[in-house]
Amino acid sequence: MEDMLEDKCGYYNESRNQRNTERERGLGNAGTAGFERMGCYDCDGNNRKCKAYFNPLGEYNKGFGK
């Protein structure tokens, strides 16, 4: 499991995956407005000072999900 996790914000990939999926379904960007407000689309996934930053690898290493 650990080797599947990236050392970057979990919202980085999730925001992009959700946006792509919803656009492919013709739903536009309304469903990803929360990610937009959080600044996820202007981020490279490594802004550890962001209030919404969430690192799945870090949480896994702390015992979350084990």
C-alpha positions as CSV (number, residue, x, y, z in Angstrom):
1,M,0.0,0.0,0.0
2,E,2.7,2.5,1.0
3,D,4.4,2.2,-2.4
4,M,1.2,3.3,-4.1
5,L,1.0,6.6,-2.1
6,E,2.7,9.8,-3.2
7,D,4.4,12.3,-1.0
8,K,2.1,15.1,-2.1
9,C,-1.3,16.4,-1.3
10,G,-4.0,13.9,-1.8
11,Y,-6.3,16.6,-3.1
12,Y,-4.0,17.2,-6.0
13,N,-4.7,14.0,-7.9
14,E,-8.3,13.7,-6.6
15,S,-9.3,17.1,-7.8
16,R,-8.0,16.5,-11.3
17,N,-9.4,13.0,-11.5
18,Q,-12.9,14.2,-10.4
19,R,-12.8,17.2,-12.8
20,N,-11.8,15.0,-15.8
21,T,-14.5,12.4,-15.0
22,E,-17.2,15.0,-14.6
23,R,-16.2,16.9,-17.8
24,E,-16.2,13.6,-19.7
25,R,-19.8,13.0,-18.5
26,G,-20.8,16.5,-19.6
27,L,-21.3,17.8,-16.0
28,G,-18.9,20.8,-16.3
29,N,-17.0,22.1,-13.3
30,A,-19.8,22.6,-10.7
31,G,-18.9,19.4,-8.8
32,T,-15.3,20.5,-8.3
33,A,-16.0,24.0,-7.2
34,G,-14.8,23.1,-3.7
35,F,-11.4,22.1,-5.0
36,E,-11.4,25.3,-7.0
37,R,-12.0,27.4,-3.9
38,M,-9.3,25.5,-2.0
39,G,-6.8,26.4,-4.8
40,C,-6.1,22.9,-5.9
41,Y,-5.9,23.8,-9.6
42,D,-3.3,26.4,-9.0
43,C,-1.1,24.1,-6.9
44,D,1.6,21.5,-7.7
45,G,0.5,19.3,-4.7
46,N,3.5,20.2,-2.6
47,N,2.3,23.4,-0.8
48,R,2.6,22.1,2.8
49,K,1.6,25.6,4.1
50,C,-1.9,25.2,2.5
51,K,-4.7,24.9,5.1
52,A,-6.2,22.0,3.2
53,Y,-2.9,20.1,2.6
54,F,-3.4,16.4,3.2
55,N,-0.6,14.0,2.6
56,P,-1.8,10.4,2.4
57,L,1.7,8.9,2.7
58,G,2.3,10.9,5.9
59,E,-1.0,9.7,7.4
60,Y,-0.2,6.1,6.4
61,N,3.2,6.4,8.1
62,K,1.5,7.7,11.3
63,G,-0.7,4.6,11.4
64,F,-3.8,5.8,9.6
65,G,-5.1,2.9,7.5
66,K,-2.9,0.2,9.0
